[in-house]
Amino acid sequence: MTGITTTTTHRHAKRSCSTRAGLDPAAVVAAGAALADEVGLGNLTMGLLAERVGVRTPSLHKHAGGREDLKRRITALALREAADAVGGAAQGYAGRDALAAVARAFRTFVLEHPGRYAATIDVEPSGPEDPLATAGQQLLGAFTAVLRGYEIAESDVDHALRMLRSLCHGFATLQAANGFQWSANIDESFEWLIAFADRGLRAL
C-alpha cells in the first residue's frame, strides 16, 4: 500500500513539474482565455486557472501579474484572434460580399469564444504602444477594409465603423447570452441584418 502511494505521489509530482516546466506567459494566457470561454469571464479566477494548468496559484504570478493583468492579456489575445478571423474572411471579397463575410466571421468568433470576447468590452489601452492598442487597430482595420467597397465620405467613416460594430457586436453578444428566445430563425435574422447594413452603407 505504501509503495502504491509513493508511486502515485511520484507520478503526480512528475506531472506537476512537467506542467510547470511547460508554462510561459503565452500558455497561461491561452489557458485563461479557454477557461473564460468555458466558465464565463466573471467566474475566471487565478485559483481556478492554477488548478487548470496544474500549479499552485502563486506560481501563476511569474507569468501574469494578477487577475487584471491576466484580463488585459486575454483582451489582447482575443482582439488579435478576432482580427485574424475577420480579416481572413474578407480576403478576395468586396462590397456586400465582404460585409457578409466579415459579419459572419465576427459572429462566429463571439459565439465560439464568449468569455475572451467579453474581456474586450471595457478595457482601455494605456497608450499607443500598449498591445491592446495594436490589436484593436488590427480588428478595426479589418472592418475599415470592408468600407472601401462603398462610396463613403471620409467624414462618415468613423460613424460607419461604429454602426457596423454596434450591429455585429449587439447581435452576437445577445445570441451568445441566449437573448433571442422567440420563434424566428436566428440565422435568417442575421442575414437580414447584413442586408440592412448593406442598404444603409450604399445609401450613403
C-alpha positions as CSV (number, residue, x, y, z in Angstrom):
1,M,0.0,0.0,0.0
2,T,2.8,2.3,0.9
3,G,4.6,1.5,-2.3
4,I,1.5,2.4,-4.3
5,T,1.1,5.7,-2.5
6,T,4.7,6.6,-3.1
7,T,4.5,5.7,-6.8
8,T,1.3,7.7,-7.2
9,T,2.8,10.7,-5.4
10,H,5.9,10.5,-7.5
11,R,3.9,10.4,-10.7
12,H,1.8,13.3,-9.6
13,A,5.0,15.3,-8.8
14,K,6.4,14.4,-12.2
15,R,3.2,15.7,-13.9
16,S,3.2,18.9,-11.8
17,C,6.9,19.5,-12.7
18,S,6.2,18.8,-16.3
19,T,3.3,21.2,-16.3
20,R,5.2,23.9,-14.6
21,A,8.2,23.5,-17.0
22,G,5.9,24.0,-20.0
23,L,4.3,27.2,-18.7
24,D,5.1,30.6,-20.1
25,P,3.0,33.8,-20.3
26,A,1.5,32.8,-23.6
27,A,0.5,29.4,-22.4
28,V,-1.1,30.9,-19.2
29,V,-3.0,33.5,-21.2
30,A,-4.2,30.9,-23.7
31,A,-5.4,28.6,-20.8
32,G,-7.1,31.6,-19.1
33,A,-8.9,32.5,-22.3
34,A,-10.1,29.0,-22.8
35,L,-11.3,28.8,-19.2
36,A,-13.1,32.2,-19.6
37,D,-14.9,30.7,-22.6
38,E,-16.0,27.7,-20.5
39,V,-17.0,29.3,-17.2
40,G,-17.5,33.0,-18.2
41,L,-15.1,35.9,-17.7
42,G,-16.7,36.9,-14.5
43,N,-16.1,33.5,-13.0
44,L,-12.4,33.3,-14.0
45,T,-10.1,33.4,-11.0
46,M,-6.4,32.9,-10.6
47,G,-7.1,29.9,-8.3
48,L,-9.3,28.3,-10.9
49,L,-6.7,28.9,-13.6
50,A,-3.9,27.5,-11.4
51,E,-5.9,24.3,-10.9
52,R,-6.5,24.1,-14.7
53,V,-2.8,24.3,-15.6
54,G,-1.7,22.2,-12.6
55,V,0.3,24.6,-10.5
56,R,-0.3,26.5,-7.2
57,T,-1.8,29.9,-7.5
58,P,1.4,31.8,-6.5
59,S,3.2,30.2,-9.4
60,L,0.9,32.0,-11.9
61,H,2.3,35.4,-10.8
62,K,5.5,34.5,-12.6
63,H,3.6,34.7,-15.8
64,A,0.7,37.1,-15.1
65,G,0.7,39.9,-12.5
66,G,-2.8,39.1,-11.2
67,R,-6.4,38.8,-12.5
68,E,-6.4,42.3,-14.0
69,D,-3.1,41.8,-15.8
70,L,-4.4,38.4,-17.0
71,K,-7.6,40.0,-18.3
72,R,-5.7,42.6,-20.3
73,R,-3.5,39.9,-21.8
74,I,-6.7,37.9,-22.7
75,T,-8.1,41.0,-24.2
76,A,-5.1,41.5,-26.5
77,L,-5.2,37.8,-27.5
78,A,-9.0,38.0,-28.3
79,L,-8.6,41.1,-30.4
80,R,-5.7,39.6,-32.4
81,E,-7.7,36.4,-32.9
82,A,-10.8,38.3,-33.9
83,A,-8.8,40.4,-36.3
84,D,-7.3,37.3,-37.9
85,A,-10.7,35.7,-38.3
86,V,-12.4,38.8,-39.6
87,G,-9.5,39.9,-41.9
88,G,-9.1,36.4,-43.3
89,A,-12.7,36.1,-44.1
90,A,-12.8,39.3,-46.1
91,Q,-9.9,38.3,-48.4
92,G,-10.9,38.3,-52.0
93,Y,-14.3,39.9,-51.4
94,A,-15.6,43.5,-51.8
95,G,-18.8,45.3,-51.1
96,R,-21.7,43.3,-49.8
97,D,-19.8,40.0,-50.1
98,A,-17.0,41.4,-47.9
99,L,-19.5,42.8,-45.4
100,A,-21.3,39.5,-45.2
101,A,-18.0,37.5,-44.8
102,V,-16.8,39.8,-42.0
103,A,-20.1,39.9,-40.1
104,R,-20.4,36.1,-40.2
105,A,-16.8,35.6,-39.1
106,F,-17.2,38.1,-36.3
107,R,-20.4,36.5,-35.1
108,T,-18.8,33.0,-35.2
109,F,-15.8,34.2,-33.2
110,V,-18.0,35.7,-30.4
111,L,-20.3,32.6,-30.2
112,E,-17.3,30.3,-30.0
113,H,-15.3,32.5,-27.6
114,P,-17.8,34.4,-25.5
115,G,-15.5,34.6,-22.4
116,R,-12.5,36.0,-24.1
117,Y,-14.5,38.4,-26.2
118,A,-16.2,39.7,-23.1
119,A,-12.8,40.8,-22.0
120,T,-12.5,43.3,-24.9
121,I,-15.5,45.4,-24.0
122,D,-14.4,47.5,-21.1
123,V,-10.6,47.5,-21.2
124,E,-8.8,50.7,-22.4
125,P,-5.2,50.8,-23.8
126,S,-2.8,52.7,-21.6
127,G,-1.1,54.3,-24.6
128,P,-0.3,53.8,-28.3
129,E,2.4,51.2,-27.5
130,D,0.1,49.1,-25.4
131,P,-0.5,45.7,-27.1
132,L,-4.2,46.4,-26.7
133,A,-4.0,49.4,-28.9
134,T,-2.1,47.4,-31.6
135,A,-4.5,44.5,-31.5
136,G,-7.5,46.8,-31.5
137,Q,-6.2,48.6,-34.6
138,Q,-5.8,45.3,-36.4
139,L,-9.5,44.5,-35.8
140,L,-10.6,48.0,-36.7
141,G,-8.5,47.7,-39.9
142,A,-10.4,44.6,-40.9
143,F,-13.8,46.4,-40.6
144,T,-12.3,49.5,-42.3
145,A,-11.3,47.4,-45.3
146,V,-15.0,46.5,-45.8
147,L,-16.0,50.1,-46.1
148,R,-13.6,50.6,-49.0
149,G,-16.2,48.8,-51.1
150,Y,-18.7,51.5,-50.5
151,E,-18.7,55.2,-51.6
152,I,-18.5,56.7,-48.1
153,A,-17.2,60.2,-47.4
154,E,-14.1,60.3,-45.2
155,S,-16.1,62.3,-42.7
156,D,-18.6,59.4,-42.3
157,V,-16.1,56.6,-42.0
158,D,-15.9,56.7,-38.2
159,H,-19.7,56.7,-38.0
160,A,-20.0,53.8,-40.4
161,L,-17.4,51.8,-38.3
162,R,-19.4,52.4,-35.1
163,M,-22.6,51.4,-36.8
164,L,-21.0,48.1,-38.1
165,R,-19.5,47.3,-34.7
166,S,-22.8,48.1,-32.9
167,L,-24.8,45.8,-35.2
168,C,-22.3,42.9,-35.2
169,H,-21.4,43.2,-31.5
170,G,-25.0,43.6,-30.4
171,F,-26.4,40.7,-32.4
172,A,-23.5,38.3,-31.5
173,T,-23.5,39.1,-27.8
174,L,-27.2,38.8,-27.5
175,Q,-27.2,35.4,-29.2
176,A,-24.3,34.2,-27.0
177,A,-26.3,35.2,-24.0
178,N,-29.4,33.3,-25.4
179,G,-31.1,36.7,-25.8
180,F,-33.2,35.7,-28.8
181,Q,-35.9,33.4,-27.5
182,W,-38.7,34.0,-29.9
183,S,-39.5,31.7,-32.8
184,A,-37.9,33.5,-35.9
185,N,-34.8,31.7,-37.2
186,I,-31.7,33.4,-35.8
187,D,-29.6,32.8,-38.9
188,E,-32.3,34.4,-41.1
189,S,-32.4,37.4,-38.8
190,F,-28.6,37.8,-39.1
191,E,-28.8,37.7,-42.9
192,W,-31.5,40.3,-42.6
193,L,-29.1,42.4,-40.5
194,I,-26.4,42.1,-43.2
195,A,-28.8,43.2,-45.9
196,F,-29.9,46.1,-43.8
197,A,-26.4,47.3,-43.2
198,D,-25.5,46.9,-46.9
199,R,-28.5,49.0,-47.9
200,G,-27.6,51.7,-45.4
201,L,-24.0,51.9,-46.5
202,R,-24.9,52.0,-50.2
203,A,-27.4,54.8,-49.4
204,L,-24.6,57.0,-48.1
